[in-house]
Amino acid sequence: MKVISVAAPCNGSGKTSFILSILKTFPNTFAFTKFTTIYRDEQFCPAKDHDCACRRLQGDYTICTDAEVLSQPDTDTGKIWRAGALQTLWCVAKPEGYPEMLREYAANYLRAGAPLLSEGSTVVRYLKPCLQVAVVNPLLPKSWWKDDAEEALHAATYVVVNRHPAGLQTSEAAPSDDIDAVLEHLGQKCVTGSMAPLDEWDDQRPYHAVAHLLQARS
């Protein structure tokens, strides 16, 4: 299975924008699955204005296939649903639920023969992706980053730097010297992101990497 993993140090970094850039360039090509990890029983999705797969978690995991949930307007999965993904799923699990969830996912839900766009950090260790992309927004505070964020950035094939301030409060949208220092250390891995289709980016390396992965399928 050909897997492209898209992860980020924290929410709001721009993962969905990057995934949409891929889907605009390669429509009707990828299956997509969002993986969300629930670390405590009370830690659910903060969204209050729509139904959410996180709220359906009973036990260690759930695999959401409900089109009413996945296709809701103004949600990340809804945007991806409409952007040309062959399949859109949302898996929610506690850390201990991942092994069993992924066995069920691969056996009963994964679209056979389609390359997979995967969103999420925890799942990376299980999927063994062919291409890993991390998306970083330097306007978000580094205090929001997950504990293993820098390790994930170093493991990524490319680090997409997204400086788009959409959705940020004025007090939040401030460049971080700490984050810029991390990005400088990552050097040539860094790519300036864009809302445009992937094949229109100034730096064509991510586009060529995705195209090469698709060609390798045949």
MARMAR-945791 format. One record per residue: x, y, z of N, C-alpha, C in turn; residue in one letter. Coordinates in steps of 0.05 Angstrom, whole numbers, plus 32768, in hexadecimal, padded with zeros to 4 digits. Layout:
BEGIN
XYZXYZXYZa;...
***
This chain:
BEGIN
80117FE88000800080008000801180198000m;800B802B7FEE801A80447FEC800C80597FFEk;801B80638012801080768026802080908026v;801180A68025801D80C0802A801280C98045i;802380CE8058801B80D78072801E80F58075s;80098102807F8009811F80848004812380A1v;8017813080AF8015813580CC801E815180D1a;801B815980EB8022817480F2802881758110a;803881898119803E818B8136802581928147p;8011819F813B7FFA81A7814A7FE381AC8137c;7FCB81AD81427FB381B381327FB581CF8126n;7FA981D3810F7FA981ED81027FC181F380F1g;7FD281DF80ED7FEB81E480DF7FE881E680C1s;7FD381D980B67FCE81DA80997FCF81BF808Cg;7FCA81AA809A7FCA818F808E7FB5818D8079k;7F9D8197807F7F888194806B7F8E81A48051t;7F9A81BB80547FA181CB803C7FB581BC802Bs;7FC881AE80387FDC819F80287FCE8187801Af;7FBD817980297FAF8163801D7F9E816C8005i;7F90818380087F80818D7FF27F9281947FDAl;7FAA819E7FDF7FBD81A47FC97FC3818B7FB9s;7FC781747FC77FCC815B7FBA7FB381527FAAi;7F9C81547FB67F84814A7FA97F7C815B7F91l;7F8281757F917F7D81867F7A7F8F817E7F62k;7FA781747F687FB9816C7F537FB481507F4At;7FAB813F7F5D7FA781227F567F8A811A7F5Ff;7F7681257F527F5A811F7F5A7F5381027F53p;7F4180F77F637F3780DC7F5F7F4D80C77F5En;7F6180CB7F6F7F7880B97F707F7D80AD7F8Bt;7F7A80BD7FA07F8080B57FBC7F6880AE7FCCf;7F6A809A7FDD7F5880977FF47F6480A8800Aa;7F5380B1801C7F5C80C280337F5080B7804Df;7F6180B680617F5880B0807C7F6580C38090t;7F5480CE80A17F5D80DF80B77F5E80CD80D0k;7F7580CE80DE7F7980BF80F77F7B80D3810Ef;7F6A80D081227F6A80E181397F6E80D08152t;7F8180D981637F8780CB817B7F7B80D98193t;7F6D80C981A47F6180D381BC7F7180C981D4i;7F7E80DB81E37F9080D381F87F8280D08213y;7F6B80DE82177F5C80DC82307F3F80DB8229r;7F2F80CE823A7F1380CB82357F0580E58230d;7F0E80FA823E7F008114823C7F0B81258225e;7F20811C82177F2D812D82037F20812681E7q;7F0C813581E17EFF813181C77F03814981B5f;7EFB8146819C7EFD815C81897EEF81758194c;7EFC818C81927EF081A4819D7ED981B0818Dp;7ED581A581757EBF81AF81647EA481AC8172a;7E9581C281727E7B81C181807E6381C4816Dk;7E6981CB81547E5381D281427E4C81BD812Ed;7E5881A581307E518190811D7E578175812Ah;7E4B8160811E7E50814581277E6D813E8121d;7E7A812E81327E968129812F7E9B810B8135c;7EAD80FF81277EB480E3812B7EBF80DE8147a;7ECD80F381527ED880F0816D7EC280EA8182c;7EAB80F6817E7E9680F281927E8980D78190r;7E8F80C8817C7E8480AD81787E9680988184r;7EAC809F818F7EBF808C819A7EB3807D81B2l;7EB1806381AF7EA9805181C57EBC803A81C5q;7EC9803681DB7EDE802281DC7EF9802E81D3g;7F0A801E81C77F25802781C07F27803581A5d;7F13803181937F15803D81797EFA803D816By;7EF8804E81567EE1804E81447EEA80558129t;7EDE804A81147EE3805080F87ECA805C80EDi;7ECC807680E77EB4808580DD7EB2808480BFc;7E9C807980B57E96807980987E7D80898091t;7E72809680A57E5880A480A27E5B80BD8090d;7E4F80BC80797E5280D280667E4780EC8071a;7E3380EA80837E288103808E7E3C811180A0e;7E4D810280AD7E62810E80BE7E7A811780ACv;7E828105809A7E9B810A808B7E9881218077l;7E808125806D7E7D813980577E7281548060s;7E718158807B7E66817280847E76818A807Aq;7E68819E80707E7681B680667E8681C3807Cp;7E9B81D180747EAC81E180867EBB81CF809Ad;7EBE81B680957ECF81A480A57EE6819A8093t;7EFB819180A07F12818880917F0A81708080d;7EFC815C808C7EF58145807C7EE1814C8066t;7ED0815F806B7EBD816880577ECB8174803Eg;7EDF818480447EEF8190802E7EFD817A801Ek;7F088167802B7F168151801E7F03813F800Fi;7EEB813B801A7ED6812B800D7ED081377FF2w;7ECE81527FF17EC6815F7FD97EDD81647FC5r;7EF6815F7FCE7F0D81667FBE7F1781517FABa;7F0A81397FAC7F1281257F997F1F810C7FA5g;7F1C81087FBF7F2580EF7FCB7F1380D87FC3a;7F1F80C17FBD7F0F80AA7FB57EFE809F7FCDl;7F0980A37FE57EFD80997FFD7F0580AB8014q;7EF380B280267EFA80C1803D7EF080B38056t;7F0380AD80697EFD80A080827F0980AF8099l;7EFE80AA80B17F0980B780C97F0B80A280DFw;7F24809C80E77F29808980FC7F3080988116c;7F248091812B7F29809D81457F3080878159v;7F46808A81677F4F807581797F5E807F8191a;7F5C807181A77F6F807481BD7F8A806781B4k;7FA0806F81C07FBA806481B77FBA804581B7p;7FAE803981CB7FAE801C81CD7F9C800F81B8e;7F8B801F81AC7F78801481987F838012817Cg;7F9A801E81777FA4801F815B7FA88004814Ey;7FB67FF1815B7FBC7FD7814D7FA27FC98144p;7F8F7FC681557F767FB9814E7F667FC98139e;7F657FE4813D7F577FF5812A7F637FF2810Em;7F7D7FF2810C7F897FF180F17F867FD580E5l;7F847FC080F57F7F7FA680E97F637FA680DDr;7F4F7FB180EC7F347FB280E17F337FC580C9e;7F407FDC80CB7F417FEF80B57F4C7FE3809By;7F627FD5809D7F6F7FC980857F5E7FB3807Aa;7F517FA4808B7F417F8D80827F267F948076a;7F1A7FA980817EFE7FAE807A7EF77FC9806En;7F0A7FDC80707F037FF880687F1680048053y;7F2F7FFD80537F42800980417F3B80038024l;7F3C801780147F3580147FF77F4C80067FE9r;7F477FEF7FDF7F5B7FDF7FD27F657FEC7FB9a;7F807FEC7FB67F8C7FF67F9D7F9080147F9Cg;7F8680237FAF7F8880407FAF7F9F80497FC1a;7FB0805B7FB87FC480667FCB7FB580767FE1p;7FC180777FF87FB4808380107FC1809D8018l;7FB180B1801C7FB980C9802A7FB080C78047l;7FC380C780597FBE80C380757FC480DD8085s;7FB180E580967FB680FD80A77FB780F480C4e;7FCC80FB80D27FCF80F480EE7FEC80EC80F4g;7FF380F0810D800E80EA8116801280CE8122s;800080C68134800480AC814180048095812Et;7FF4809781197FF180808106800A807B80F6v;801C808F80F48033808C80E38044807380E9v;8047806D810380588057810B804C803C8102r;8032803B80FC8025802380F38024802080D5y;8020803780C7801C803580AA803580348099l;804C803C80A48065803C80968062804A807Ak;805D8064807A805780728061806F8073804Ep;806980758034807E80788020808880958020c;807780A88027807D80C48027807180D18040l;808280DE8050807880EC8068807B810A8064q;806581188069806681358067805B81418081v;806B8153808C8062816280A4805C817E809Ca;8046818980A7803E81A480A1804181B680BAv;804F81CC80B7805581DD80CE804B81F980C8v;803D820580DA8036822280D88046823180EDn;805B824080E5806C824E80F8805D82658107p;8045826C80FE80368280810C802882768125l;8027825B8128801B825081408031824D8156l;802A8250816F803E824E8184804982328187p;80638230818C8070821681908065820781A8k;8059821581BB804E820981D2803681F781CBs;802B81FA81B3801581E981AA801F81CE81A0w;803981CC819A804481B4818E8041819B81A0w;803D81848193803D816B81A28059816481ABk;805A815281BF8074814C81CB8088814181B7d;807F813181A4809181248191809281338176d;808A814C81768088815B815D80A2815E814Ea;80B78165815C80D18169814E80DC814E8143e;80D88139815280E0811F814780D18118812De;80B7811E812C80A88119811480B1812B80FDa;80B98143810380C2815580ED80DC814A80E1l;80EE813F80F28107813580E88102811B80D8h;80ED810C80DE80E780F380D080D980F880B5a;80CE811080B280BF8116809980D181188081a;80C68111806A80D48115805180D68132804At;80BF8140804D80BE815D804980AE816A805Fy;80B58183806580A781938079809B81AB806Av;808181AC8067807481C1805A806F81D8806Ev;807A81EF806780788207807880618218806Fv;804C8219808080338227807980318240808Bn;80358257807F80338270808F8018827E808Br;8004826F80847FEA827A80807FDC8280809Bh;7FD3829880A07FC8829F80BB7FAA829980BEp;7F9E828C80AA7F81828880AB7F78827B80C5a;7F63828680D27F58827B80EA7F6782828104g;7F7D829181027F8C8298811A7F8382B28125l;7F8382B5813F7F7F82CE814C7F9882DF8148q;7F9582FA81497FAC830B81457FC283068158t;7FBB830081717FCF82FB81867FDE82E08181s;7FD182CE81727FDD82B4816D7FEF82B48155e;7FE882C481417FF682C48128801082D48129a;802482C98136803D82D6813A805482C38133a;806882CB8124807E82B9811D808C82B08137p;80968298813780A3828C814E80C182888147s;80D38294815680EF8290815180F782738157d;80EA8267816B80EF824B817180E98239815Ad;80D2823D814D80CA822D813780DC8232811Fi;80E2824B811A80F482528103810F82448107d;81188242812081328235812581318217811Ea;811A820B8125811681EE811E811681EB8100v;810781FC80F2810581FA80D5812081FF80C8l;8130821180D2814A821680C7815C81FD80CAe;815981EF80E0816881D780E5816081C180D1h;814781C180C9813D81AC80B6814681B1809Al;814D81CA8094815B81D1807B814B81CA8062g;815781B98051814C81B48037813281A48037q;812B8199804E8111818B805080F9819F804Dk;80FE81B8805380E881CB805580DF81D48039c;80C581D6803680B881DF801D80A381F48024v;80A3820A8016808E821F801B807482168010t;8060821480218045820B801980358220800Bg;801F82177FFF800E82287FEF7FF2821C7FEFs;7FDE822D7FEB7FC282237FE87FBD82187FCBm;7FD0821C7FB97FCD82147F9E7FD081F67F9Ba;7FC781EA7F847FCC81CE7F7F7FEA81C87F81p;7FF181B07F88800D81A87F8E801F81AD7F76l;801581A87F5E802681AB7F46802A81C87F3Fd;801F81DB7F4D802381F77F48803582047F5De;803F81F47F70805182007F84806C82077F78w;8079821B7F83809382237F7980A8820D7F7Dd;80A782007F9480B881E97F9980A981D07F91d;80B381C37F7C80A581AC7F7080AC81917F7Dq;80BD81917F9180C581777F9C80AE81677FA7r;809B81727FB7808581627FC0807481577FA9p;806F81677F958060815D7F7E806E81467F71y;808881487F6C809681327F5E809781197F70h;8098811D7F8A809881067F9D807E80F77F9Ba;806881067F9B804D80F97F99804A80EC7F7Ev;805180F97F69804F80EE7F4E805F80D57F4Ba;807780D57F56808980BD7F55807C80A67F64h;807080AB7F7B806380967F8A804C808A7F7Al;803C809B7F6C802680907F5C803080807F45l;804580897F388050807A7F21805B805F7F2Aq;8064805D7F43806F80447F4D805A802F7F52a;804180377F51802B80247F55802880117F3Dr;802F801A7F25802A80097F0D80417FF67F08s;
***
